Amino acid sequence: MSDTRNAAGSNPVASNASAFPLLSALQGPADLRKMPVDQLPALAAEIRRAIYDQVSKVGGHLAPNLGVVELSIALHYVFDFAHDRLLFDVGHQCYPHKLLTGRFGLLENLRTRQGMAGFPEPAESPYDLFRVGHAGTAISTAVGMARGDSLNKEGFDPAAKADGRRVVTVIGDASIANGVAMEGLNGAGVLKRQFLVVLNDNGMSISKPQGALATYFDRFRLSQSYGQFKKQAKEALKKVPGGSVLKEAYHAAGEAAKSWFHTDKIEGGWFEHFGLVTVGPIDGHDIPTLIEFLREARDFDKPMVLHVKTVKGKGYEFAEKDTTRFHSPAAFTVTNPDGEMVKEGCRVEIKSEGRSFTAAIGDIMLETMDKDLRVVCATAAMPDGTGIAKPLAKFPDRSFDTGICESHAMDMMAGLAKTGWKPFFAVYSTFLQRAFDQAFQEVSLQGLAVRLLLDRAGLVGGDGAVHHGFCDIALLRTLPNAALLAPIDEPSLKASIEFMRNYDVGLSAVRYPRDVVSGRFASEPCPAFELGKARCLTPEFASDDAEMDVAILAFGTPAITAVEAAEKLHGVVRIGVWDARFAKPVDTALIASLVRRGIPILTLEDHSVIGGFGSAVVEAAAEMGLENAKITRHGLPDAWILQDSRAKQLAEVELDVPGLIRWISKAAGGPTEPSGEQIRAARASRAPRR
């Protein structure tokens, strides 16, 4: 493996040389290892500033990356990850790693197709081994690579293969409490070779960490007795020839050390139940100390946990004090009253494009919980990201944050439903996948009414393929008695929650995008949701005898785009648009009416076309014995959509207005796209809409 390019090309790396002289000259880790240790803090400062500068312009993960700068430098300084293995857990902590592996030139276009992905991306660099955006996975994949390298006779062995591959995994942001991480530790403990787990402990998850394990680490970090033990061990080692830092931390204090490290008073005893030697905590911002410990850990021939204590948001006071807000902010400005960019005593303004579905759901849940005292809600480490921060603050007895434990949260919701409560679980669509087994076994199979609020459904923009919510319909549609809903705006989101509150037959779910709510139909009355009934958005085509060239059945916010496309084609193509509202059950009466009248149907969804809403429409027609040759499905293609703005991603998959115009024309049996002359003529002669 060779170092990746610095991507200087058209990017302004050269112009940044004066502002970032060390970073801009760094072509990869080989250059890093040539630098004297006393120069590394200056490099850390440049990396921290570069990340801050870019994230403040375009948004991205700020606080997590600011906290791992020194740790990333030390790892690449000690290990050669062109040969050794480095796997990240919670991939949003990878920005410093990327800058150290020759990608400074890609930073300017962070989270776009032309620049640096916000998560590890193997297509971008051989230093990124997995695309990863879900927590808890890296220890297990690292165990697999360690076993694979050993089977290939390539694994590090101090006696037999001193030049073999080492394996390191970095886990942080409280994902160590995730169930998959526990399974990974269980597998790591039986390895008979070098295996290093670096526990980046910043005292935070995406928000404040939850659960007994988080409390346990808090107690451990504050243990004065342990600090005294370390001090005594260090003094003792001065008298021991050849005493090492690992001996200091684990072996050299004789029976006292053994006693301490095998009790439940400190973390070492906990991890050693899994069979992993435990060292730390050490200061994750002290580069010389990190290097010293990592050099010895590099040649340790047993599985080990190195506990590193870091500060999330390190270096910027506003980020350190409000790590939740600055975990993954939109673009922002930081000014003092005089308008100068500063680190302290500053005012921070995060750019906003409008009211989001996430903000709307927070207010709707407050109103719902005020009205119905049997309603409870939960989130899995994403209170701000899902809007549940407001209920958590107002209804602490009926609102829960489980930490990064989606499977546990789903089962907990099942337990609450079983005891007579009305649970709502707010979770990103992409993270719902981690709890599907529980949705199947403990919820649907039991006939329990658990209600899912699926945020970030569809395309999510800069987070890219690791976070797209493109398969929730396909998964949940398989569950008997499930009701699957989607709103088009805030009034219909509120109506969907009211429907779900009273839906007691089984699981229900409402999906909505990472986007602002449209005001297109806000002034019109929003009818209540009726199970399996669509809403016509073009009243002139609502009657059963209305003539039209194509009928659009759109699930969720693509209905708004469809109305906009239909308005542009008014006078060229007669288009009826329906807000489908339900992907299960679909509106069979509407489908039957349209098919029997010979009207072409175009289904739209911000979801995979495989197994999604369109598939449900085709299947419904087939079950009624109706011809489905005139049903055209359009949604997300069978391909990975990489990072970029959500608007560009929608254009890429032709779910924007120009793209829908082409699909409407295709479904109507006309040309691929009406000519500009046709559209202009139609606009000129357009009659007022009723």
Secondary structure, DSSP 8 states (H G I E B T S, - for coil): --------TTSTTGGGTTTSHHHHT--SHHHHTTS-GGGHHHHHHHHHHHHHHHHHHH----HHHHTTHHHHHHHHHHS-TTTSEEEESSGGG-HHHHHHTT-GGGGGGTTSTTS--SS--TTT-TT--S---STT-HHHHHHHHHHHHHHTT-B-BTTTBTTSB-EEEEEETTGGGSHHHHHHHHHHTT--S-EEEEEEE-S-SSSS--SHHHHHHHHHHT-HHHHHHHHHHHHHHTTSTT--HHIIIIITTHHHHHHHHTSTTSHHHHHHTTT-EEEEEEETT-HHHHHHHHHHHHT--SEEEEEEE--TTTT-HHHHHTTTTTTS--SEEEE-TT----SSS-EEEE---S-BHHHHHHHHHHHHHHH-TTEEEEESS-TTTTTTHHHHHH-TTTEEE--S-HHHHHHHHHHHHHTT-EEEEEEEHHHHGGGHHHIIIIIITTT---EEEEET-B--GGGGGGT-B-SHHHHHTTSTT-EEE--SSHHHHHHHHHHHHT--SS-EEEE--SSB---TTTTS------TT--EES-GGG-STT---SEEEEEESTHHHHHHHHHHHTTTTS-EEEEE--EEES--HHHHHHHHHTT--EEEEEEEESSSSHHHHHHHHHHHTT---TTEEEEEE-SS---SS-HHHHHHHTT-SHHHHHHHHHHHTTS-SS--HHHHHHHHHT-----
